[in-house]
Amino acid sequence: MSSTSHRVLALLNPKAGLPVSAQTVLKALSDQWETRGHSLFFQVSRSIEDGQEKTRAAVADGADTVIVVGGDGMINSIGSVLVDTDVALGVIPTGSGNGFARHFGIPLKCEEAAAALVKARRMRIDVGRANGRPFFVTCSMAWDAAIVRSFEKSPVRGIVPYVFAAVVEFFEYERQPFIAKWDGETGRAFEDPLLFTVANLTQFGGNAKIAPHACPDDGLLELVAVERRDAPMVIANLPRLFNGTLDRVGQVHSYRISQLTVEREKPAPIQIDGELVDATRTLQVDVLPRALSVLVPGKSIIEPDRAGG
């Protein structure tokens, strides 16, 4: 960021189970931002609605930067208020997956994140929408969405309980076929989709790179689909999910899209940035090019590997 003084709201969710104390986070931000002449003020988000209302009030009062202390779900709820504005979104990642922060190379330690953000550049990124609801990281519609249901029941967070949730939902997920149309194409049938994710950024979180070539500012989204019949081959190549080469498995199908319509047999929840959301039988997905301003640390942004191979 430039030497210009900024008015900054730092928004913290006290119910989020922070990996460090709130005092540690506040001190880290104060040490970096206030010593550089920025006007920094803190507020507590007691609910989604409360956090959004406080964000709107701060923006109306002249804030040009909002720093979210939280995970992808809170980033989504607060960032949604900032879509189509010039107010920049910064992130101190305290979630379990931190897909947004990991994509942009934001450090996972609060002191390092605070130091990185105060020197960050402002970058405009695309925003996906599912039935009008914004998403910044991913939107999932099949088994990959149902995993969230079991994961939310776990008293702990992390990769291990996420894997357990995936196993549980592999057997309990209620299958249904999809008909998908995108960008003027005729409908394509997915008989029994196991994984059906639209990605704006490269990963779910936890370095699980579901769409390693997703670019945040190209005006496109990445649709990644796997049929249930191909699950054994994909599971055998699961380590590729974490080294960014899952797309090289022939049974993993990727499509670059700007608009998508999905017809299902009946309504079912979908996953939006790590949260389970009720959804209608028909799903409409589109993209708002460069609709959100975010703070990106220096050269640490993860640029997609276009070479493939």
C-alpha positions in Angstrom: 0.0 0.0 0.0 1.1 3.6 -0.5 2.0 6.1 2.2 -1.5 7.5 2.1 -3.3 7.3 5.4 -6.2 4.8 5.5 -9.2 4.5 7.7 -9.3 0.8 8.6 -12.0 -1.3 10.3 -10.8 -4.6 11.8 -13.7 -6.9 12.4 -13.3 -9.9 14.7 -15.7 -12.8 15.5 -15.3 -13.8 19.1 -17.1 -17.1 18.6 -14.8 -18.3 15.8 -12.4 -20.2 18.1 -9.4 -18.0 17.3 -6.0 -19.9 17.3 -4.6 -17.0 19.3 -6.1 -14.6 21.8 -8.0 -11.6 20.5 -5.6 -9.4 22.3 -2.7 -10.9 20.3 -4.5 -10.1 17.1 -5.4 -6.6 18.1 -1.8 -5.9 19.2 -0.4 -7.3 15.9 -2.7 -5.0 13.9 -2.0 -2.0 16.1 1.7 -2.4 16.0 1.7 -2.5 12.2 -1.1 -0.1 11.2 -1.3 2.6 13.8 2.5 3.1 13.9 2.3 4.0 10.2 -0.3 6.7 10.7 -3.4 4.8 9.7 -6.7 5.3 11.6 -7.5 1.8 12.9 -10.6 0.9 14.9 -11.8 -2.5 16.0 -15.3 -4.0 16.3 -16.8 -7.4 17.2 -19.0 -9.2 14.8 -21.6 -11.0 16.9 -23.5 -12.5 13.9 -23.5 -12.4 10.1 -26.1 -9.7 10.1 -24.3 -7.7 12.8 -20.9 -7.9 11.0 -22.5 -6.8 7.7 -24.3 -3.9 9.4 -21.1 -2.7 11.1 -19.2 -3.0 7.8 -21.8 -0.9 6.0 -21.7 1.7 8.8 -17.9 1.9 8.7 -17.9 2.3 4.9 -20.5 5.1 5.2 -18.3 6.7 7.8 -15.3 6.8 5.4 -13.5 3.5 6.0 -11.6 2.5 2.8 -10.2 -0.8 4.2 -11.9 -3.6 6.1 -9.7 -6.3 7.7 -11.6 -9.6 8.5 -10.1 -11.7 11.3 -11.7 -15.0 10.5 -12.1 -17.9 8.0 -13.5 -18.2 4.5 -17.1 -18.0 5.8 -16.7 -14.7 7.5 -14.6 -13.4 4.6 -17.6 -14.2 2.4 -20.2 -12.5 4.6 -18.2 -9.3 5.0 -16.7 -9.3 1.5 -20.2 -9.5 0.1 -20.9 -6.1 1.5 -17.8 -4.7 -0.3 -18.6 -6.0 -3.8 -18.7 -3.2 -6.4 -17.1 -0.7 -4.0 -13.5 0.6 -3.8 -13.2 -0.5 -0.2 -10.4 -3.1 0.1 -10.8 -6.4 1.9 -7.9 -7.6 4.0 -7.7 -10.9 5.8 -6.1 -12.2 9.0 -6.7 -15.9 8.5 -8.0 -17.8 11.6 -10.2 -20.4 9.9 -9.7 -24.2 9.5 -9.0 -24.2 5.8 -8.2 -20.6 4.9 -8.5 -21.1 1.1 -8.7 -17.4 0.4 -5.6 -16.6 2.4 -3.6 -19.5 1.1 -4.4 -18.6 -2.5 -3.1 -15.1 -2.1 -0.1 -16.0 0.0 -1.3 -14.3 3.2 0.7 -15.7 6.1 -1.3 -17.9 8.5 0.4 -16.4 11.6 -1.4 -13.2 12.7 1.7 -11.1 13.4 3.1 -12.0 9.9 -0.3 -11.4 8.3 -0.6 -8.0 9.9 2.9 -7.0 8.7 2.2 -8.3 5.2 -1.2 -6.5 4.8 0.1 -3.1 5.8 2.5 -3.2 2.9 0.1 -5.0 0.5 -1.1 -3.9 -2.9 -4.7 -3.4 -3.8 -5.9 -5.8 -6.4 -9.4 -6.2 -8.0 -10.6 -9.8 -8.2 -13.6 -11.6 -9.8 -16.6 -12.6 -7.7 -18.6 -15.6 -8.5 -22.4 -15.8 -7.8 -24.6 -18.8 -7.2 -28.3 -17.8 -7.5 -27.2 -14.3 -6.8 -25.2 -15.1 -3.7 -21.5 -14.1 -4.0 -18.6 -16.5 -3.5 -14.9 -15.7 -3.6 -13.3 -19.2 -3.3 -15.5 -22.1 -4.3 -19.1 -23.2 -4.8 -19.8 -27.0 -4.7 -23.0 -28.8 -5.6 -22.7 -32.6 -5.1 -20.9 -34.8 -2.6 -18.3 -32.1 -2.3 -21.0 -29.9 -0.8 -22.5 -32.5 1.5 -19.1 -33.0 3.2 -19.6 -29.7 4.9 -22.7 -31.1 6.7 -20.7 -33.8 8.5 -17.7 -31.5 9.0 -19.8 -28.9 10.8 -20.8 -31.6 13.4 -17.1 -32.2 14.3 -16.0 -30.5 17.6 -12.6 -30.0 16.1 -11.3 -28.5 12.8 -8.5 -29.5 10.4 -7.7 -31.9 7.6 -8.3 -35.2 9.6 -11.9 -34.5 10.6 -12.5 -33.2 7.0 -11.4 -36.6 5.6 -13.6 -38.4 8.1 -16.5 -36.2 7.0 -15.8 -37.0 3.3 -15.9 -40.7 4.1 -19.2 -40.4 5.9 -20.8 -38.4 3.2 -19.5 -40.7 0.4 -22.0 -43.3 1.7 -24.8 -41.0 2.9 -24.9 -38.4 0.1 -28.1 -38.7 -1.9 -27.2 -38.9 -5.5 -28.9 -37.2 -8.3 -28.1 -36.4 -12.0 -27.3 -32.9 -13.3 -27.9 -31.3 -16.6 -25.4 -28.4 -17.0 -25.3 -25.7 -19.6 -22.6 -23.1 -19.9 -21.7 -20.2 -22.2 -24.2 -21.0 -24.9 -23.4 -24.8 -25.1 -26.2 -27.3 -25.3 -27.0 -29.2 -22.1 -24.5 -31.8 -20.9 -25.6 -34.7 -18.7 -23.7 -35.7 -15.6 -25.3 -39.0 -14.7 -24.0 -39.3 -11.1 -21.6 -36.4 -10.3 -19.6 -37.0 -7.1 -17.7 -33.8 -7.4 -19.1 -30.7 -9.0 -17.3 -27.5 -7.9 -17.1 -24.0 -9.5 -13.9 -22.3 -8.4 -12.9 -18.7 -8.4 -9.6 -19.4 -6.6 -7.3 -22.4 -6.7 -8.3 -24.4 -3.6 -10.9 -25.5 -1.1 -8.4 -24.7 1.7 -5.8 -26.6 3.6 -3.8 -26.6 0.3 -6.3 -28.8 -1.4 -6.0 -27.3 -4.9 -9.2 -28.4 -6.7 -8.6 -25.9 -9.5 -4.9 -25.3 -9.8 -5.2 -23.1 -12.9 -8.0 -20.8 -11.5 -7.1 -17.1 -12.0 -8.7 -14.5 -9.7 -9.0 -11.7 -12.2 -9.5 -13.2 -15.7 -13.3 -12.9 -15.8 -13.8 -16.7 -15.7 -14.6 -19.4 -13.3 -13.3 -23.0 -13.3 -15.8 -25.9 -13.3 -14.3 -29.2 -12.0 -16.4 -32.3 -12.3 -15.9 -36.0 -11.4 -18.4 -38.8 -11.9 -18.9 -41.3 -9.1 -17.8 -44.2 -11.4 -14.4 -42.6 -11.7 -14.0 -42.1 -7.9 -11.5 -45.1 -7.4 -9.1 -43.6 -9.9 -9.4 -40.1 -8.5 -8.9 -41.4 -4.9 -5.8 -43.3 -6.0 -4.4 -40.0 -7.2 -5.5 -38.0 -4.2 -2.0 -36.7 -3.3 -2.3 -34.7 -6.6 -5.0 -32.6 -4.9 -2.3 -31.2 -2.6 0.5 -30.7 -5.1 -1.7 -29.0 -7.7 -1.7 -31.7 -10.4 -5.1 -33.3 -9.8 -6.3 -31.9 -13.2 -3.8 -34.2 -14.9 -5.9 -37.2 -14.0 -8.0 -38.0 -17.0 -11.2 -38.6 -15.0 -11.1 -35.1 -13.6 -12.8 -32.8 -16.1 -12.2 -29.0 -16.0 -14.0 -26.3 -18.0 -13.4 -22.5 -18.0 -16.8 -20.8 -17.8 -18.4 -17.4 -17.3 -22.1 -18.5 -17.0 -23.5 -21.9 -15.8 -27.0 -23.3 -15.4 -27.5 -26.5 -13.5 -30.8 -28.4 -13.4 -31.2 -31.0 -10.7 -34.0 -33.4 -9.9 -34.8 -31.8 -6.6 -33.5 -29.0 -4.3 -30.4 -29.7 -2.2 -27.9 -27.7 -0.2 -24.7 -26.3 -1.8 -21.4 -25.2 -0.4 -20.4 -21.6 -0.7 -17.0 -20.6 0.7 -17.1 -23.4 3.3 -20.7 -22.8 4.4 -23.7 -25.0 3.6 -26.6 -23.1 2.0 -30.0 -24.3 1.0 -30.6 -24.0 -2.7 -33.3 -24.5 -5.3 -33.4 -27.3 -7.9 -32.1 -24.9 -10.6 -28.8 -23.2 -10.0 -27.6 -20.1 -11.9 -23.9 -19.3 -11.6 -22.1 -16.3 -13.1 -19.1 -14.1 -12.5 -18.7 -10.4 -11.8 -15.3 -9.4 -13.3 -13.0 -7.6 -10.9 -15.8 -6.6 -8.6 -13.9 -6.8 -5.3 -10.8 -5.0 -4.1 -8.5 -7.1 -1.9 -5.1 -6.6 -0.1 -2.5 -8.9 -1.7 1.0 -9.2 -0.1 3.7 -8.1 -2.5 4.8 -10.8 -4.9 3.5 -13.7 -2.8 0.3 -14.1 -4.8 0.1 -17.6 -6.2 -0.2 -17.2 -10.0 -1.7 -20.1 -11.8 0.6 -22.4 -13.8 -0.7 -22.0 -17.3 1.9 -24.4 -18.8 0.3 -27.6 -17.5 1.9 -30.8 -18.6 
